[in-house]
């Protein structure tokens, strides 16, 4: 990862832009989200969306319920809750639900999802976990080899994600693509999945 990371840092040195894992997920949904939000500064007004509000309520409730609970089954010996982190190295910022301290001396992110587990791991859930892993690597200066996702609507089922170096490199490539849009202001192609446009908050101005 070091050679790719060094290239990334050199290319984006002193950019002064910090992306969030949520913004990366929106880019993966459709690249034009990045253009509308970061270039034109047009808000999604997501605070008015029912699922977002409900998800935040669940998140707040879980934070209170699990404040002193350690998930020993996954090797957790300690944890930090609602940790805000930012990384100039990776041009990232965000709040991770829990930073898990594992028995082997490594750290791992744990992210709550107001969702059911559908017998497979969504790409976006994995990417978010990897991005939180990057933040933890830089912020804590620690090894991060895995992440965890807790599916609230599946009775708090916790799924483990093992990270490979290619996962971190792929995440940095996505961040780099987003930064190119923001820095140059170019209008990217929309998603190939037209069904995603039906409920998009930008559908009336996206041409």
N, C-alpha and C positions, 0 to 999 in steps of 0.2 A: 504493500500500500504506500510505502514511503515515497517512491518515485512519482506515483500519480498524485499523492498529496502535495508534494513539493511543487509539481507543475500547477496544481490547482491554486495553491497559495500565491505563486508568482504571478499567475494570470489575473488573480483577483485582489492583488495587494492594494490596500487602502481604498477599497471600493466604498466602504461605509454603509453597506446594505446588509440587513439582517433578515433572513427569511425564517418562517416558522414551519414546523412539520405540517400543520394544517394547510398552509399555503402550498406546500409541495404536493399534498394530496389533491388539492384543487387543480393544480397544474396537470397532474396525471389524469384527472377527470376531463379537463379540457384546457389546453395551453392558453386559450384566450382569457381565462380567469386571471392569469398573471398580468396580462396586458391591461385589462380593465381596472384591476385593483391597484397595481403598482405604477402603471404609466399614466392612466387617466384619473386615478384616485377616486373611482366610483365604488362606493360601499355596496355590499351585498344585503345590508340590513338584516343580517342573520339573526339578530336579537328577536325578530318577529316570527321566526320559524319555530313551529311547535316542537319538532324533534330536537332542535338545538337547546331550547329551553328545558325540555324534559331531561335531556342528557346531562345538562349542567346540574340540575336538581339531584339526579342520581349520583353524579360525581361528588357533590357536596355532602350528600348523605353517607356515601361510602367512606369519604375521608374521615368523617366523625366516627363511624362505626369501627373502622379498622385502625384507628390511631395507634393502639398499642398491640395490635395483632401481628405476629410474625409467622410467615408461611414456612414452617419448618420442613414441610414435605418437599419443598424445592431447595432446601439447603440455606434458607435465610437465617442470618444471625442478628441482623439489625437492619434498620431502614430509615431513610429520610423522606419526609412527606411534602408534596407540593413544592418542589425545588425549582426555582427560576434559574436558568442558566443561559449564558450567551457565549459565543465563540467567534472571535475575529478570524481565527484560523479557518473555520468552516463556513463563515457567514451565516450562522444559525443562532436562533434564540428560541426559548420556549420554556414551558413549565411541565415537568414530568410528574405524573401522579405519585410514583414512589421510586426512589433509588434503593435497590436491594443490595445489601452486603451479603455475599455468599461465603460459604465455608472455605472455598478454595482461594480466597483472597481477592477474587474479582468482584466487580460491581455489575448490576444489570438494571435496566428500566422495567417497571411494571406499569402498564397502561390499562385503565378501565374503559370498556366499551359497552354502551347501552345497546347491546345486540345479542342475538343468539349465535351460537357456534354452529355452522352448517357443514361440519365434517371436512372442511378445508379452510386454509388460511387465506384470507383476502390479501391480494398484493399490497393494497394500501395500508393494511394493518402491519404488515411486515416492514414496509418502507418507513412508516412512522416509528416503529420500534428501533430500526437501524439508525434513524436520525437522532433519536434520543440517546442511542448508544454512542454516537459521535460526540454529542454534547457532553455526556458523562466522561468520555475519554479525555476530552480537553479540559473540562471544568474541574474534575477530580484528579486528573493526571493518573488514571488507573486503567487497568486492563478490563475490557468489556468483551465477553465471548458469547453472550446470549441475552435474550430479552423475554419478557412475559406479557401476555395479554389476558386480562380477566374479562370474561363475557358475562355481564350482569344478568342478562335474561336467560342464561343457561345455568342458573343456580350458582353463579360466581365461578364457573369453570375456568381454570387457569391453563393456558397453553404455552408451552415453551418454544422459543425460536432460537436455533443455533445460528450464530453469525459466522460468515466466512469473509475473508478479505475482499472478495469480489462484490459482496453485498455493500460494504462501505464504499468501494470504488464506484459502484453503480449509483449510490446515493449522491456522491459528489458530482458525478456526471450530470445528474438531473438538476442539482443546484446550479451548476455551471450553465446549463441551457437556460434556466430561469433568469440568471443574472445577465445573460446576453440579451434577452428580451428587454429587461429593465434598463440596461445601460444604453442600448441602441434605440429602443422605442419602436422596434419593428412589430408589425401586426402578424402574429403567427397563424397557421392554419387551425381551423376548429377541429374538434373531435370527429372521428370517423363514425361514431355511433350517434345517429340522429335522434334516437330515443332520449338521449341525455339533454337534448335541446328543449324538450317539451316543458320541463319544469325549471328551466334555467332562469335565474333572476336577470340575466343580461340578454334574453332572447329578443327583446324589442329593439336593441341597438346593435346587435351582432349581425353583420352582413358579410 
